[in-house]
């Protein structure tokens, strides 16, 4: 951008179709920040294209003016991928919102990128199917954002990440080229699977405009139980047994350490506590049944055997859907953190399952060793090796010691063979640590691909990829 | 290659560790051809490295000498991806064969690329788990080849392609750079998922040397049935019902049209025919049960209901493992084609499931319209929208009309929204038709990625990617 901002914006307006450009006070504050707890930044301008063709036109115009662009979905990201960059234009997919087609025999749904996850789930449900990716932000997050971050959630153990639930994409490259890879088939080995590079690239390689999602048969019955165990060794024993006995019927396996479960169970206004006394570990289990299958019985028999065997100390089995929702209360209390803890530091670590217990012990030792009043709350998707850690140092108030806690957490994660982002992505917040998770050779290949698809580094600059 | 071949080979020998280079008559004929029915081509030389470091050294040496390299696995490919190119060196991964590690709680297996699929399956089975990718060539094909072609097989409906069953890769770029992305976690969103570009690239972007595979719980019981139906509409009704009633317990759904089933059932030396009279369509179904589940009962009840409802005309349910093997006989008779039909033309089409019936009708009309004595045998992985077509024109003998039948088949495939390769890849045989399945923009992106990773076009030149 060599001109002054006003002249640049005038030139941009002249190059764009009417009605898609907003500037100044007309840019809603929702576009100034995502959920990554960074200071709001007003974008230079906001583009809200209504079609893939308008996305293409916009990128060509931005390229001619040398303007960078930050793609925006539902703004629920926790790593900063959609957070505005100073001097860059934000491009929101919010007007490209809708279900394009459903194929009930091929089990596919074609959608526009700005469609909220909850709308996709509801549309699948309406035809007796399911879109199985599910996460807390379902009402606000969009499919485009889910794809760009390869979102995970609570049923990855059975259905995989977003990557495993998409068959085709349409996307627009930095130079405005529209690439149609809207494949609707489960099998299509005709050349490189280009969509894979866009998935999880956080908008740095292209802008996703449409997707063909994979749908799944919908379970007819769902059984839910909250298990209390003596320690993490029992958690891995439980996982092994339930996988063996339930196979793919095991659809949720969410672990909670006492640091998280007991603290939140005390802090939340629960009608009654799930267990009479504290335990060494907790696991929320869900099993899904189809057709004639009596999944509730199978789960109950399995858990009874595991109490007998001493793997479980106690268990609460939901007798109704309302019971099941109650059992999820502590696990889904994320939105209460602010009220209960104040400002927090959040981590999304991936680690081999066999090392999760030892990593938690190390985190819960080393963080308080440095910050004596620190709270370290641990929970996660144990079946996927995904550990969430929430840290709060009460004495630090609004100025939580980001850098020091980051350093402790990521050093330990590396020591246990883990990764710095399991499902949230890199964005800006984790970029300084990406070298801990990826080799110099891998980072170099990432840069080669970035240069091949976006040679002017116009798409979401400063995100994900560290400078060489 | 500017020198004469003897001088080039001498220079190559000097640059390589002892014991990995073979030339002339020392190159086994197994390295002259794959299963793609093309004329054998002796490679200029054969390299059989014993380690990733030796693969890297070899690629650096080949690059300095301007030599192209064709990576080779088990040589079972049907599209020509591993078939030698004149003047190129073959690099076989056969000595890099072995299981490196198994994680029974994380459900991963780390293997060298040259390990045969059957050895991986056996190693998983030995610890009470399964590696679910399965295909006829299991005894000969290798994991490296499975990955490079994104192999499919008979259980894709439940477990996905090879891509869905791998967590990490180690690979070597054309310039000798070793890239370690041997991730062992289900979730790892730390930057671009580079392994995805190597999977299905047929050795054109790098040479895969190791992989971390995903294992699955092993079913405790498997039920198998062969169904007879009036027509393809009933096949889609059966698929819909079984998905709804069995969910993920449905692990095989293999369709056979009468052109395939009745012809092969007559031609094979079967002890008894499965059905007393011919039917309009056949489906081989497998359901897998875990733990307490009585999957045999569930499948039997479902199929009895579907006979009642008129979806099925007849059904044979296996009462033993031996029965089950017998029910697979016709479906797995691929190796008998040569003996029964002589020289054949084979196709591996992907098409939306709802269009499969109409595509078969069109193929079985238009091919005989052009070649009156032609036989057109149709079967496939209906649950995945993958149709295999075998054509033989008896009057053409050894000179089957490749080009004309290709043109008919691929034109019809395009008309019904299909793809020219569902699971076999592109190689050399399908390269002339890739433009029918991929847009010019997609082909351009493929070329940009190829140039970024292999600027001298040294890896498997002439394969997969058409010249611009």
Interface residues (C-beta under 8 A of the other chain):
Chain A: X103 X104 X105 X106 X107 X128 X149 X150 X152 X156 X157 X158 X160 X161 X163 X164 X173 X177 X178 X179 X180 X181 X183 X184 X185 X186 X187 X188 X189 X190 X191 X192 X193 X194 X196 X197 X199 X200 X201 X205 X217 X219 X236 X239 X240 X243 X244 X245 X246 X247 X248 X249 X288 X289 X290 X291 X292 X293 X298 X301 X302 X350 X351 X352 X353 X354 X381 X384 X385 X386 X417 X418 X419 X420 X421 X422 X423 X424 X425 X426 X430 X434 X437 X438 X439 X441 X442 X443 X444 X445 X446 X448 X449 X451 X452 X453 X464 X465
Chain B: X103 X104 X105 X106 X107 X128 X149 X150 X152 X156 X157 X158 X160 X161 X163 X164 X173 X177 X178 X179 X180 X181 X183 X184 X185 X186 X187 X188 X189 X190 X191 X192 X193 X194 X196 X197 X199 X200 X201 X205 X217 X219 X236 X239 X240 X243 X244 X245 X246 X247 X248 X249 X288 X289 X290 X291 X292 X293 X298 X301 X302 X350 X351 X352 X353 X354 X381 X384 X385 X386 X417 X418 X419 X420 X421 X422 X423 X424 X425 X426 X430 X434 X437 X438 X439 X441 X442 X443 X444 X445 X446 X448 X449 X451 X452 X453 X464 X465
